[in-house]
Amino acid sequence: MMCVEGSRMIAKDVRYRAALARRVRADTAYRSTRRTFLLAAAAWPALAFTGAALGQAQQKPVVIGWLATGGTGPSLAAFKEGLSALGWKEGSGVVIETRSAKGRSDQLPVLAAELAAKKPVVIVSTSGVTTRFLAEAAPNIPIVQATGGDPVAAGHAASLARPGGMVTGLTTLPTELREKYVELLIAITPKLKRVGFLIDGNLRDPSRQREAARRSAAHYSIEALFAQAAKAEDIEPAVVALAKERVQALIAMPSPFLNAERQRVIKLALAQRWPLISESRRWAEEGALLSYGVDFLANFRRAAYYVDRILKGAKPGDLPIEQPMKIELVINAKTANTLGLTIPQELLVRADRVIE
């Protein structure tokens, strides 16, 4: 009996030890697994950060091109303001490659080729002239024209509603606007008989501006005299030639080149005591008697909308080209006083701004 009982106790003890050994092995395995898990969990944030950093390093910034004939200050700032409002901030995934000819139109083909070589997603054109050179240098890159003439007339788009090609954006319709210049000058100087027209000699077809000027002059029975300037050093001889023709006022026809050289033109016109008018408000702000044209800064802010759409996958040919919604008249009353001119009340009422 004792032997049987002893045998049972030994068997029970063996089973106990075996169970204990299994629990020890299980506990050891659990501790090892838990330690591995905790080490892995501790590494997750570092791994996630490394992955994000590698992703950011591999992600290339969006490159936007910008081509201007003259300066890029206020217009570029307005464009960046528009981009920022749409969530695109320079330096945070967006790079803007800017090129400016600084008034040298002969440099535009070279600068357009430089921009094309950067392979931007889209290029902003600041005028009809820059659009032409960009279309030649970068035929497969979307181009957003912020200001300039009619892309349809220039052959860059099939129509305003359905451009169909790589050029879209905005047009300032300068042909229609420039025909108002003579009307505005006569409202202030009713005895005006001879008007000088200063034309950009860099234009592909200056005759279009001449024709518009002649139509307007003929409508008011005044004589139109013309002078061209293609470089900064041509401007003073052109003004002197008009002075010899005894012109009584000067119209600087719309062009990126003349806009870039406006301070030179304004100074020469004031020296001749000529009333001067051109398109951009900056002409009047800097001393010209009048300016009549599109709000250019509004156009550059609006150009950001087109860039945003293209960056999000829209085709430029599907984005309708917009015509100007607002034309602004700015009068420099200080210049009028200097020239001994009286601004009619009805013109003052029409003005968007009067500079005292």
C-alpha positions, 0 to 999 in steps of 0.5 A: 500500500505504501509502495502504491501511494509512494508511486502515485506521489512521485508521479504527481510530483513529476507532472507538477514539475513538468507543468511548472517547466512548461509555465516557465518556458511560456513565461520566458517566451512571453517576456521575450516577445513583449521585450521585442514588441516594446523595442519595436514600438519605441522605434516606430516614431523614429521610423515614421519620421525617417520615412516622412523625411525620406518622402519629403526629400524625394518629393520635388518642389513645384516649379512655376516659371515667370517671364517679364519684359520689365521689372517684377516687383508689384506684379510678382508680389500680386501673383504670389498673394493670389497663389498664397490665398489658394494654398500655394506658398513660395518656399513651401513646395513651390519654387518660382523661377523668374526671368526679366529682360529689364526692358531689353526685348532682344533678350526675351528669346534667350530668357524664354529658352532658359525657363523652358530648360527648367521644365516648369509645370506652368509659366506665367507670361506678363505680356503678349510679347513674352507669350509669343516667345514662350510659345516658341521656346516651350510649346509643350508647357502650359502658359498663363498670360496675365496681361497682354493682347488677344491670344486669339488674334496672335494665333495662340488660341482658337477662341476665348471660350475654348482656347484649345492649346497651351495658352490661356489666362487673361487679355487686356484688349489694348486695341479697344482701350487705346482708341479712348486716349484721344477722347480723354485728352480732348476732354481736357484740352478741347483745342488739341490739333496735333497728337504724338504717338510713341510706339514700341519698335519691338512689336512684331506688327506696329502697324496695328497700333498705327491703324488704331491711332489713325482711326481715333485721330480721324474721328476727332479731326486731329492730326496724328504724328508717330515716332518709334523707339526700340531701345531706351536710348531711342526714346529721347530722339523720338520725343525730339522728333515729335517736338519738331512736328509741333505736337501738343500732347503725347500718347505712349501706346501700350507696350511692355517696353515703354511701360518699363521706360515710363519714367524716362518718357514722363520726364521728357513729356513734362519737359515739353509741357505735354499732357501725357496718357498711357494705360497703366495707373503707374503712369499717372502715379509717376507724373503722367496726366492720365492713365486709362486701362486695366487694373494690372495687379488684379490681373496678376492676382487672377493669374494665380487662379489659372496656375492653381487649376493647371497644377491640379490637373486642368488642361490650359486649352479647357480654361476660357480666356478672360477679358478685363472686368474693370477699366480704371481711369486715374487723373493726376491733378497735380500734373494738370495744375503744373501744365495749367489745365483744368480737369472737367468735373464730369471727368473727375466724377468718372475717375477711379482715382484723382491724385492731388 
